[in-house]
Amino acid sequence: MIPIQTSLTQLLGIQTPIVAAAMAGASGGALAAQVALAGGFGFLSAGYDSADSLKKEVSIARNILHTEQDQTLRVGVGFLVWLLEKDPSKAEELISIALENRIQAVWFSFGEDIGRWVKYFREHDPRACTKDAGKIFIQLSTVQELKVAITEWNADVIVVQGNEAGGHGLNASLPLLSLFPLLANVASQLNGPPLLAAGGLAAGSQIASLLTLGASGVVLGTRFLLSPESLYSDPQRDALLAADSSSSVRTMAFDYARNTLGWPKGIDGRGLRNATVDDYESGQDVNIVREKFAESARKGENNRAVVWAGSGVGLMSKILPAKDIVTELHTECLQYLQHGARLIPESQSQFVIPSYAECNI
């Protein structure tokens, strides 16, 4: 693999700026580890799981990567902060598992007091103040959040999530191609950390375009759900393959149906429209929606199941191992970057772009 060098790849010691998102109920140790083996960086998700479940998934990653207990484990763990806030004692136990296993990075998102957990992680990290200290990723979608993450939390990496992202996100977020340049400009003024772009990404061409916009890397979620290493079921993967992008909708239907409520104000989910969404939008009583959802699950039916999916789902047409997904995306990205470079005549390859002021003298 020809490496692509960015501030993210240098920070994590990886070969490609491709990150597999932390997805509750979908990102386990096998997926994260296989992405790492391909030269990218993968997160497993603590999500709604128990401490024992997190230990199991971390152990799977450790075994695949042949990493000793006293070595840095080259994957990350993602935390939903509103769940940490709901049960602080369990939260501390989960974070301790990440620290004890020398996880390379953690990902915090969706909470009223993210700073509390950033501080907790750093204060309890035995690697603090060394180059091996755990790296902190913060996911956000607004300028105000960005300023806090840089100036108060000293985030190591920031994930800029656009409205197109599958799973949960800010329902009022701008589309990624509008949001990312806006936040990148602010981050530059504040001398901020590497910025990653997330939301509806499915192809190497999109990765190349975002790198040219100044992203240090990209985060993909839905594309990796189609890998056999994800925790999604075969029927869920079949639904993704059959979907077009118009099927991806923002909704709270699945959270009401599963009773996974507690998300911060303004947060909802993006997934595939099905009977659960239709019933919710028609105003059907939430208890009936829940009964239908549970009954469908008991029967093994898939017409009401949760299938999170970003707006790029229509670009996805095959199931591939996670390693092959990373390789394919990386190769496509290189091709588009090389194509872009050819747009500049060789004789002009060293030219200096004049400033706006110089153009208007």
Secondary structure, DSSP 8 states (H G I E B T S, - for coil): ------HHHHHHT-SS-EEE---TTT--HHHHHHHHHTTSEEEEE-TT--HHHHHHHHHHHHHHHT--TTS-EEEEEEEEHHHHHH-HHHHHHHHHHHHHTTEEEEEEES-S-HHHHHHHHHHH-TTTTSTTS-EEEEEE-SHHHHHHHHHTS--SEEEEE-TT-SEEEETT---HHHHHHHHHHHHHHTT---EEEESS--SHHHHHHHHHTT-SEEEESHHHHTSTTSS--HHHHHHHHH--GGGEEEESHHHHHHT-----TTEEEEEE--HHHHHHHTT--HHHHHHHHHHHHHTT--SS---B--GGGGG------HHHHHHHHHHHHHHHHHHHHHTS-GGGTT-----HHHHT-
